Amino acid sequence: MTDIKIKITDRDGVIHEIEAPTDMNMNLMEVVRSYELAPEGTIGICGGMAMCASCQCYVTSDHDLPEKSDDEEAMLSEAFNVRENSRLGCQLHITESMDGLEVELAPEEL
């Protein structure tokens, strides 16, 4: 059982340094929800199916992450506030190689 450290900047600009388990098959969106770093009902609306982009985040650290799937690419092409470093948190499964990851939650889509 290994926990990794992740630094998450919430939508109010507050930085949270949290520990995330690598042995529970969680993704970043689930970690954000479990730590209540976004108001209820504003992140992971589709349940992690890459269908809503409510869990969009900006990866600000230099980590070698898995390539975006076609579904993730398609959803980001329709989302608001997309940047070069945008990813869907539901598509980033927590692994030991993510230790030290730094992300910023994208603003809510209005």
Secondary structure in CASP SS format (residue, H / E / C, confidence):
PFRMAT SS
TARGET T0000
AUTHOR 0000-0000-0000
METHOD secondary structure of the structure
MODEL  1
M C 1.00
T C 1.00
D E 1.00
I E 1.00
K E 1.00
I E 1.00
K E 1.00
I E 1.00
T E 1.00
D C 1.00
R C 1.00
D C 1.00
G C 1.00
V C 1.00
I E 1.00
H E 1.00
E E 1.00
I E 1.00
E E 1.00
A E 1.00
P E 1.00
T C 1.00
D C 1.00
M C 1.00
N C 1.00
M C 1.00
N E 1.00
L H 1.00
M H 1.00
E H 1.00
V H 1.00
V H 1.00
R H 1.00
S H 1.00
Y C 1.00
E C 1.00
L C 1.00
A C 1.00
P C 1.00
E C 1.00
G C 1.00
T C 1.00
I C 1.00
G C 1.00
I C 1.00
C C 1.00
G C 1.00
G C 1.00
M C 1.00
A C 1.00
M C 1.00
C C 1.00
A C 1.00
S C 1.00
C C 1.00
Q E 1.00
C E 1.00
Y E 1.00
V E 1.00
T C 1.00
S C 1.00
D C 1.00
H C 1.00
D C 1.00
L C 1.00
P C 1.00
E C 1.00
K C 1.00
S C 1.00
D H 1.00
D H 1.00
E H 1.00
E H 1.00
A H 1.00
M H 1.00
L H 1.00
S H 1.00
E H 1.00
A C 1.00
F C 1.00
N C 1.00
V C 1.00
R C 1.00
E C 1.00
N C 1.00
S E 1.00
R E 1.00
L E 1.00
G H 1.00
C H 1.00
Q H 1.00
L C 1.00
H E 1.00
I C 1.00
T C 1.00
E H 1.00
S H 1.00
M H 1.00
D C 1.00
G C 1.00
L E 1.00
E E 1.00
V E 1.00
E E 1.00
L E 1.00
A C 1.00
P C 1.00
E C 1.00
E C 1.00
L C 1.00
END
